[in-house]
Amino acid sequence: MPGEFFYGQCGAVRYAATPFRPTADAGYDELVAMQDEGSTRKYFRTAADGTWVYVTGDGFPPGPHGCAGIPQIPRALSAAWRDCSTAH
């Protein structure tokens, strides 16, 4: 959905955050796997070799401070992302 993907860079490290949603043709097993924490926003960063690494998820339910409550995301970046708010 628009406004749910966040991307940025602090120093040489790139960061991204997005929730994952099952596709329309998802099967039962995939739908069960996506329940609760499986559908929360996930956070990634680049490793020294440039590959993307999973950092953490929001948890279920998500915390009240958005990505500002995720210590692995630099404060300047979470501020630029407006704490990952999808409100317009």
Buried (B, 14 or more C-beta within 10 A) or exposed (E): EEEEEBEBEBEEEBBBBBBEEBEEEEEEEEEEEBEEEBBBBBBBBBEEEEEEEEBBBBEEEBEEEBBBBBEEBBEEBBEEBBBBEEEE
